[in-house]
């Protein structure tokens, strides 16, 4: 197992509908917006703001609505 940074979209019942794994390229610009480990993994889960959406949108194939409560960013375990 290893950690990956992800953006997730949740429905009105707070159930994850879809998630996208982010490349390491997003780590430097995200550091100003979320708390991260030295290795570049996001600590905790954060709502996607307009500033975060601008950074991650190129890797998400849906338009992020930062004004909604549906979009979050964080890290999770993934199989090797």
Secondary structure as UniProt FT lines:
FT   STRAND          2..10
FT   TURN            12..13
FT   STRAND          16..21
FT   HELIX           24..26
FT   HELIX           27..30
FT   TURN            31..33
FT   TURN            38..39
FT   STRAND          46..47
FT   HELIX           50..56
FT   HELIX           57..59
FT   TURN            66..67
FT   STRAND          71..78
//
